Amino acid sequence: MPRLHFKGRNLVENHHLTVPFHELRAVASRGLSTTPSLHDNLVVHGDNLAALKALQPTLHRQVKCIYIDPPYNTGKEGWAYNDRVNSPMMRDWLGKTVDRDDLTRHDKWCCMMMPRLKLLRELLRDDGVIFVSTDDNEVHHLRTLMDEVIGEENFVGKVIWHGSTDNNPTNIATEHEYIVCYALNKERLEEEWKSARFEPKAVLQGIGAELIETHPETDRRQRVYSHWLREHRSQLKPLDRYKYIDDAGVFTGSQSVHNPGREGYRYDVLHPVTGEPCRQPLMGYRFPESTMKRLLAEDRVIFGKDESKIIELKAHVDDYQAKLGSVIKGIDSRRGPNELRRLFPENPRIFKNPKPSTLIRELLSFATNDDSIVLDSFAGSGTTAHAVLDLNRQDGGNRRFVLIECEDYAETLTAERVRRVAQGVPDAKDEDLRGGSGGTFSYFELGGPMREESLLGGGELPAYDALAGYIFFTATGQELRPQQADRKRWLIGSTDSTDVYLVYEPDAERLKVLALDLAFAKALPPANGRKRVVFAPTRFLDECFLNRYEVEFCQLPFEIYRVVADS
């Protein structure tokens, strides 16, 4: 397979292995959860490379869907690569702000992306997928990097998002961006799709036909159908939006009346109850008034409770196509800024060029189940969390989001947006936004690295739980389950064949006296053929006693990286 060669590659292709684990420190006041937890929805403030490494103990092979929107490298973003690569000369070259005059900006972008893609790959489930937004500046480099890191054979497809209008008369008008999609294991993903026995479209068609026959009266039919949907909503992904039924079958509302990108047709559509004109789409209707009259005559128009809601068209389940199309239309790029204006009316220009949550929701509805973990390591304004919360509200799902943002606005914008989406904006015109989606999240700051010199010097000592999770993961390759811990006995967790103990306190004076001693060894339960691995600052037992009590000693901090293989 062809390899992408770029300046600095030899220093960054294994850089992800040298990134130290960092502590993740909860800031309870900045989240919505009573008790912060790494198993909650997360907003993490810190460098995303270090944060991705820090999340490995809890998210390794757990993430169903990754969506990232890295810098497009247009030369205007003002970003700088600041990873601590092991070369002063390279750090000086990489650390400078990238602009359009930088002739090596593509090399720097590849240096930034390669180690992050490698750590993201380690978080994906066997049936997981990753979506990456980009444009023509780096799409060719991105494809080659992902072919290398994730595998050319795991390329799922490239989606063209037609969402903007370019009025530049001197160039070919650029009206699209790309969303590149790979699976961790495409064969595994295809097997999952093929083995799915429940076919939502066929089931909805069946229940629709049955109710039309048995309940000709519309109101009664709708009540029965709504009750049936509540009972089966967990099985209906991705057709959870088909909530209505009429004489033609099951249907949902479509916003295809909108005309994004140019000025559309202007005319009044009267609400059948109030008799008042309905609110028009921002850019007018997509089709002329004669077409609208025909749609009204065919009963293919959906009205809200009053004229304040833009009308929608009926989209029947018979017309549903289960695949994500290679072209996404009808989601205008201006929706993203408009969403932020509604969320932050006091600061309408709070963030430049956010993605629309409807675009991310489109991807997630295709790629996730109702209990999936969704990760975004270039979180920006928090659009991915917005999409996750909206999707959970729609289908009753329990998806979790994990956002990582390195900039200082992680709390004031990223987390604040999640807070407002969840709790609602009281003065918002949109009813859903006013009521809020519900949900919680925990806020974490990236702490100091867990380096040997830190532990030896007593400078930045990690909390017990943080070090326990790090040690258990590096020793066993598995996630630590706190419910297995017994702090009184220093037990942090167990695998099928190994018990792992950590004798440690985040106190420099206590570390001088803590040790694996005879009293500790005698208090251990019988081994019964299991390995007992004890991490401690030192030991007061020789090899003879360790063998007698069937204990394997690992000294902190030197043997943190030692692998304990299950046998």
N, C-alpha and C positions, 0 to 999 in steps of 0.2 A: 504494500500500500504506500502511496506517495506520502512523504513527510514534509511538513511545513518548516522551512528554515528561516529563522529571524534572529536578529542581534539579541544576545542575552539568553537564548534558549538553553544553553548548557548550564546556566545558573538557576533557571527557574523550573525546569521540567521535573525536578525532584524536590523543589522548595517546599511543597506541601508536607513532606515528611519531616522537615526540620522545624516547622512552625511549632512552638511549644503550646501545651495546653494552658489555657487561661481560666481563672476563676470567673464564674458568672454570679454577680452580686445583685440580689433582689432589691428594688426600690419600691416598697409597698405603696407609698403615697402617690406614685405615678401610674399605677395600674388600677384595674377595677375589681380585682379579686381580693377577698378578705385575707386569704392566706396565699402569698405568692408561691408558684410551683412551676417547675420546668415541664410539667405535664399539662399545663394550661395553654390557652392561646398566648403567644409570646410576642413582645416587642423588645428587641435586643439592641442596645446602643453600643456601637464599637466597630472597629475595623472588621469588615466582613470576612476576610481570610482567617483571622484569629478566631472570630466568632464561630465560623463553620467548623473549625477544629475543636473549639470548646463544646460544641453541641454534639460531637460524635458519640460521647458516652450515652446520651439519652435518645438520639435520633438515628443512630447507625442502622441503615436498612429499614427505616420506618416510614419514610416520606413517600407518599403516593404520587404527588405532583409538585414539580418545581416550576415556577415562572420567574424569570428574571428579565430586567430591562436595563442592561448595562449601558455605559456611555456609547453613543453611536460613533464617536470619534470624528465629528465633523470639523474639529479644529476650533469650535466656539464654546465648548463646555467648560474649559478651564480646569480640567482634572489633572492630577499628577499621580504617577505610580509611586507608592511610598513603602512597599514591602521591604523588610529588612533582609535583603539578599546578602550573601556572604562575600561581598566585594565592594570596598570603598569606592573604586572607580565606577562600578556599575550603579551604585547607589546615587552617586552624583549625577550620572547621566539620566537615570530613571526618575529621580526626585524632582526634576524640573517640570513646570506646568506645560502641558501639551497644547500647542496652538496650531493654526493652519500652516505656519511657516516652518514647523518642525518636520524635517524630511524623514525622521525616524519614528513618526507618531504611530505608524502601523506596527512597527516592531514593539513599541512600548505597550500598545493595546494587547498584542499577543502575549507579552510578558505578564500583563495583569490578568488575562483571562485563563491561561493554562492551569496554574495551581488552583484557582477557584473551581474550574470545571472538574478537576480531579477530586477535590473534597466534596463537591456536590454529588458526584457519582457515588461516593461512599455512603451517602445518606439515602439514596433511592432504594425502594423496595424492588423485589424481583420483577414485579409487574408495574413499576413506576415509569413515569414519563417526565421529560423536561422540555419546557417551551422557552425559547430565547428570542426576544424582540431585537430587531436590528434593521439597518437600511443598506443602501448600496455601498456605503463607505467600507463596511467590514463583513458583509454577508459571505463573501468568498473565503475570507480567512476563518470566519466562524465555522463554516461547514467543514473545512479541512481540520481545524482543531478538534471539533466534535467527532469527526471520523476517527481520529487518533485516540482520543480519550475515552469515548463511549463505544465506538465501533461503527465502521461504515455500514455493516450489516444491520445495525439497529436504527438506521435512519427511517423515521416514520413518514415525514413529509415536510413540505415548506408551504406555509399558508401566506397568501397575499392579503394584507388588510388594506382595502380600498377605503380610506377614511378621510382624505384631505384633498384640497384643491390648490394647485400651484398656478399662480397667475403670472409667473415669470415668462415674458414673451420671447426671450432669447434662447431658451432651452426647451428640450422635450419636457413637457409638464410632468412633474413627479407627483403622483397622487396616491402613492401606496408605500407601505412598509412591509417587512417580512416578519413572520414568526416561525422559527425553525424548531422542529419537534423531533426528538429522539426518545427511544425507550431504552431502559437498562438492558432488557432482554426482549427483543421483538418477538421471538418465537414464543416465549412464555406469555407475553401479552396477548398474542393471537390465540394461543390455547385457551386463555381465560375468556376471551370474547366468544370463541366457538363453543365452550362448555356451558355458557350461560343458557339455562333451560327456560328461563322466564322471558318471554317476548312481550314487552309492554305494549307495543303497537297493536299486535294481534289481540291481546287481552282487552285493551280499551275498545277496539272495534267490536269485540264480542259483547262486552258489557253494555256498550252503546246500543247495539242492535236489540239486545234483550230488553232493555229499559224502554226503548221506543215502542216495542211491541206490547209490553205489559203495562206501561204507564203512559198512555197517550196525553194525559194532562201534564203540561210543562212543569209547573211548580213542584208537583209531587215527584216527577221524574228527576228533577234537579236535586231535591233533598236526598233521595235514595242514592243518587250517584255521588253526591258530596260525602255522604256517610261511608260509602264503599271506598272512596279515595282515601279518607282518613285511615281506614283499616289497612290499606295496602300501599301507602305512600312510600315506605322504605323500599319497595320492590319496583317502583315505577320509574326510577331514573333511567333515561334522562327526559321522560315525558311528564314530569310532575306538574308542568304548567297547563296541561290540558284539563281544566277544571270545570268545563261547562258542557252541556248537552242540549241539542235541539233536534228537530225532526230529521236533520241530515247527519246526525251523529255527534261524536265527542269533538270539542274544539277548544282553542285558546285564543287569546287576543294577540294580534300582530301590529306593530307600529309602522307597517309598510305604507301608511298614509303620509308619513314624513317625506320631505324632499330635501335631504341634506346636500350641501355643496353649491346650490344656486337658488335663486329666487323662484319659488314654485307658484302654483295657482292660488288665487285669493278669492274666496266666496264664503257665505255663511251656510252652516249646517245646523238646523234647528233641533234642539233637544226635544224628544217626543213627550216628555213629562212637563218640563218648565216652559217650553215654547221659546226659550232664549237661544241665541246663537252659541254654539259650542266653542271652546277655546281653540284657536287655530295653532298648528305646528309653527315653530319659530320661523322656519323658512317657507312656509306655505305648504299646500297639499301637493302630492306627487303627480296627481292626474287631474284632468279638467272636470268641470262641474257636471258635464253630461255623464261621465263615468261614475261619479259619485251618486247621481240620481239612479243609475242602473243598479249599483250596489245596494242602495237603500231599498229599492223595489224587490231585490232578491233576498232581503233580510240578511245581508252579510256585513252589517255594521254593528259594532258594540258601543253602547253609550254608558257613561258613568252614572253615578247617582244624580249628578247635576251637570250643568254645562261647564263647570270648571275643569273637568278632565278632558284631555284630547281624546277624540274617538279612536277606536281601533277596528281593524278588520278581523273577521273570523278566519282562523286557520284550522281546518279540520285535520284530525289525526290521519286520515287517508292520504294526505299530501305530505306527511312527515317523512323526512329522510334521515336515517340514524347516523350517517357519517358526518364528520366535520368537513365542510367543503374546503377546497384549496383556495377559495376566494371568499373573504368575509366582506359583505357590503352592508350598507344601511346603518353602520355605527360611525357616526361622524366624529372626527378627532376633537371637535369643539365641545363634545359632551364632557370630556374630562375636566377642562377649565370651568365649565358651567356647573358641574357637580361641586367643585371646590368653592365656587362663589356662593352656592346655596348653603354649604356647610360653614363657610367662614365669611359671612356678609360684612364683617368688620374689616376684613383684609382680603379683598377679592383677587389680588395678584400675589397670593402667598407662595405659589409654586408655579414654575414654568413648564408647560407641556405635559401635564399628567395624563396617563392613559385613562380612557373611560372604564368605569367598573363593569359596564355591560360587555365590553370586549373580553375582559378577564373572566367574567361569569360565563360567557360563551365557551371558553376553553375548559373551564372547570366542570361545567355541566357535561362535557364530553369525556373528561379524563378522570373524574373522581367518583367515589361512592359517598354515601352519606356519613361515613365515619373516617374519611381520609384526612391525612395531614398534608397541608399545602405550605410550601416554603418559598419565600421571596427574599433573596440576600442583597438585592438592590432596591430596598423598599420605597425610597422616595417619600411621596405623600401618603402612602398606605393604601393605594388602590386595591391591592390584592386582598387585604383584610376586609375592605369594604365589600368586595365581590363575594368573599366567603360568608360573611355575615348575612348578606342579602340572600344568598342561595340557601343557607340554613333556614332563614325565615320562610322562604317559599316552600321548601319541601320537608321541613321539620328535621333536617339532618343535624349531625353533630360534628361537622368538619372542624378541624383545628388549623389555625394559621400560625406561622412562625415568620416574623419580619425581622430583618437585620438592616440597620441604617447607621452609617458611620458619622453622618453630619450632625452638627449641634441641634438641628431642628427635629431630631428623633423624638424628643419629648413634646415640643411645642407644636409640631405639625403632624408627624407620623402617628404618635400615640394619641394626640388630641383628636385627630380625625377619627380614629377607631372609637374613642370615647364618645364622640358626638354621633357617630353612626349607630352605636349600640344604645345609647341613652336617648337619642332623639334631639332635634333642634326645635324648641317650642314654637318659634315664630316662622318656621319654614312653611311654604305654600304646599309642598308635596306631602300628602298624608302619610306615606310610608316613612319619609324622613322625619316628619314631626313626631311620629309615634316611636321611632327607634326600632332597631332589629333585635335588641336584646343581646346577651352574651357578655363575657368577661375577658380580661386578659391580665397577664402579669408582665411587669416591666423589669428588665435586667440591664445592668451596666457590665461591660466587660472589665474584669479586674486584672490584676497583675499576672504575669506568667508563672507557672509552677516549675521554675528552673531549680536545678540542684543548688546553685549559689544562693538562691532566695531562702531555701529551706535550711541550708547550712548557716547562713548569716543571720537568720531570724528576722530578716527585713520584712518582706511581704508574705506572711504566712497565710496559706489558704484556710478557709473554714473546714471543719472536719468533714462535713457532708460533701463539699466540693472535691476534696482530695480523695475521699472514699469512692466517689463515682468515677473519678479519673483512674485511680488504681485498679478498681474492679474491671473497668473496660479494657485497659491496657494489658491486664493480666489474663483475662478470659475471653476478650472480644465480645462480651455480652453487656447488656444494659443492667445497671444496678437497680434492684427493686427494693425500695426503702422498707417495705413491710417485712423483709427478711432480716433486717438488721437487729442486733441486740447490743446496744452500746455498753451495757454493763459487762459483757464478756468480750467487747471489742470486735464482735462479729459484724462484718459489713454485708455479706451476702454469700450465696451458694450457687453452684452449678450442679449438673447431674452427678459429678464425681469429685468436686472440690469445694471446700469451705475456705473463705478468705477473711483474714482478720487484719485490722489496722490498729496498732497501738500508737496513738498520736493525739496531741492537743495543740492548737494554734497558739502556743505560749513558749517562748524561747527558753525560759527557765525550766518549765516542765519537761521540755524535750531533752534536757540534760540528764534527767533521772528516769524517764520512761524507758522500759526495756522488756524484752522477752526473758522472763526469769522462771525459776522453778515453780513458784506459786501459780503463775499463769499456766504453765504446761500441765500441772496437776489438775487444774480446774477445767481443763478441756474435756468434753464428753468423749466416749470411746470412738476410735476412728472407724471401725467396722469397714476397713478397706478403702476409705475415702482419703483424699489428700487434704492436709490442713496446712495452708500457707499463711505465714504471719509476717506482715510488714511492720517493722519497728525501727526506732533509731539505733538500737544496739541489742545485744543479747548477753545474758549471763550464764548461758548453758553451752557446753562443748558438744561436738558432733555425737559423742556417745549418748548423751542425754536426749539430744534432738531425735536420734534414731529410736531410742527407747519409747519416747512419747509420740513418735510418728509425726513429727513437725518439720516443715520445710521453712527455713528462715530467709527473708529477703530484707536487706538493710535499706532503710530510708536515708537519703533519697536515691542512692546509687542504683538500686535494682528495681526502680519503678517500671522500667521498660521491659523487664523480664516477662516472657510469655509462659503462662502455666497452661499446658495443653491438657485437655480432658482425655482420660484414658478409659 
